[in-house]
């Protein structure tokens, strides 16, 4: 399937989305490795997540203040109510907060979660398109997550998986070349959206059957696969949420 982040055109505002170099800086990085995006099969892709990332970057809502792409199971700051959703967009604000009809104002300049949205399929017209449902905000969901740069942890998780597959003699098919290339992309500061693509953000679940196929101890394989998935989600939160993909550079700091 064709992907919206593969090519760039300065005239339509997609230059930083499609260029090979990192989007974290306006200037291009030198020495980026030569790479291509591995083909994605539509039947393997989590299309709701794919559409959510596209919406977040290319079609943001005017009502969003400080939106973050979150994977609740890997964030550790959300309530149990949100853990049922694999991913969502949470919008934060530091504007004065009014409590119901009493009009009591909380004006302490602390960020709070203004709203959060989940992607769902809308089949009302028979075609099927992604729509976003606003969730009811629960008490205790105000804390702004501490987003960290986990590039090193993602690289380590990929290397661990590759070594495990090699030691066990496990055939992971095109994933071996794909993940090996991803390591080089991380090392040379390639485009982060392209890193997410090759590292498997949208189709990581196709790796699991291959990884466990020839392993007697599936628990070890599961742990390694789960660690890669967790680090991939945290990396996605960081690069999708904090990089200004339409103008280049960072729109918010990471620790």
N, C-alpha and C positions, 0 to 999 in steps of 0.2 A: 504494500500500500504506500502511496505517496504521503509525505509528511510535510507539515507547514513550516518546519524549522530547518529544512534542508538547504534552501537557497535564500539569498539576501538581495534586496534591491533598495539602494539609498532613496530612490524616488518615492517609495510607498511606505517608508518607515520601518522596514524589516531588516535593515543592515546588521544590527547587533544580534538579531535573532538567528541569522543564517551564516554569519561569517565564521571561519574556522577558529579564530582566536577568542580568548575569554571575553565574556561580557562585563567583567568586573571593572575594566578600565576602558576609557574612551579610545586610547591608543591601542593598536594591535600589538600582540606579544610576538617576539621573534623566536624562531626555533620550534614552532608548533609542529608536531610530527605529521607526516602525510597520512591521512586517514579517510575512510569512507564510512557511511552509515550502513550497518548491516540491514538487510531487508526485513521488514515486519510483515507477518501474515495476519490479515485482519481477524481471522478466527482465533488467533493467539493473544490478541491485544485487549487489555482492559479499556474499552472505548470510553467509558464514563470518566475514568481518570485522564485519559488522553484529551477529552473535550474540556475537562475542568482546567487543565494546565493551559490549554489554548485560550479559554475564556479569561483566565486570570491574567495572562500576558498580553493577548492581542485585543481583547474586548472587555476591559475592566468597566465596572459599573460606576456611574457618577456618585452614587451614594456610599461607596466604600471609602473609609478613612485610612486605616492602616490594615489592609488585608494580609492574611498569612495562609499559605497552604499547609494544612496540618494532617498528620496521620496519627489519630488519637492513641493508638496502641503503642506508638513510639515517642510520644510527647511527654507523658507523665505529669501533665498539669491540668488535665480535663477531668470532669466528673464521670462517674460510671455510666451516666446516661448517654454520653457521647461515644463510649467505647464500642457501641454496636455499629458504628459507621467506620469503614476502613479509611476514609479520607474525607476532608471537608474544607471549606474556606471559612475562616474565622476573621471577623472584622473588629478591630480594636480602635478605641478613640480615647483621647484625653480631654475631651470637651466636658463641660459641666454636666452632671448626670442628675436627672429629676426622678424622684421616687413617687410614682403613682400620682393620685389626685391631690395628695397632701402638698406637693410642690417642694418638698425638702430637697435641697441641692447639695450634691457632693462635689466640691470644687477643689480637690487636693492635687490636681495635675497628674494623678496616677492613671495609667492606661487600664481600661476595662474592656471586656468583650461586649461590643455593641450588638452583634448578631452573628450567627453562623449559618452556613448554607450547605446542603448536600445535593449532589447531582443525582437526578433520576431520569428514566426514560419517559418521555411524553408520547404516548401512542394515540392521542386523540384524533390526529389527522390521518392515521393509518400509515404514516411514513416512519415515525420513530425519530425523535430528536431529543437532545439533552436539555433538561430544564433544571432550575435550581429552586429547592424548597427551603424556606426559612424555618429554622428550628426554634422551638420555644427555649428561651434562655433560662438556665437553671442557676440557682444561688451557688456561688463558689466557683464560677467560671470566669472570673475577672482577670486572673493573673496572666500577664503577658509572658509567654514562654521565653526562656533564655536560648536564643538561637546561636549555635556554635559552628565554627568551621571544622567539619569532620572529614576533610579531604584525606588526611592521613589514615583515619580509621576505615574509610571506604576502601582505600588502596590496600590496606592490610587484610581486610575481609576478602577481597578479590584474590590476592596472592595466596591466602590460606586455602581458599576453595580450589584454586588451580593445583596447588601442591598436593592436596588431599586426593583429587581425582587422579593425578599422576601416580601417587604412591599406591593407590588401590587399583590402578589399571582400569579406571572407569572411563568409558568413552562418552564424553559430553558433546560430541559432534561439533558443530560450528561455534559452540559457546567457548571452546578453548581459544580459538583465534580471536573471537569477539572480546573476551575478557582480557586477554593478553594485550590487545590493542587499547582497551580502556585504560589499563595501567599506564601505557605510554602517553595516552591523552591527558591523564591526570598529571603526569610528571612534566609535561610540556605546556601546561596551561591552555588546553584546547577549550572550545566552546562548551560551556557547562550543560546546555540543552542537548548537545550531541553526546556528551558523556552519559547523561541520563538515558539516552536512547540505546547506546551500545552496551551499557551496564545492565539494561533490562528493566527499567522502571515500568514499562508498559506490558512486558511479557515474561517477567522473571519466573512465573509459575511453570513455564515450559521447561525450565532447567531442572526442576525437582525430579521428575520421572527418570531423567537421564542420570542424575547424580546418585540416586538410590538403586539404580538398576542392577549393578553388579557388586553392591556392597552388602556384606553379611550384617554389619552393624548399622542399621538405618538411623539409629539415634545420633551417631556422630555426624552422619550426612545431614540430618535434619538440623542439628545445631549450627553447622557451618552455613547451610542455606539460609537459616533464620537470621543469622548474624549479618550476612550480606544484605538480606532484605531490609533489616532494620537500618543499617548504615546507608543504604540506598534511599530509604524514605527520609532520613534525616538530612542527607545531602540535597534531596529534592526540596525539602522545606527551606533549606538555606538558600539555594541558588534561585529558585522560582520566586521566593518571597522577598528577597533582599536586593536582587540585581534589578536595575532599571533597564529592562530589555528593549525599550523603545528609544532610549537616548544614550545608553551605555553608562557604566559606573554603578555605584551602589546607591540605593534609595534609603537604606537604613543600615546601621552598623551591626556587625556580628562579633561575638567574642571569641 
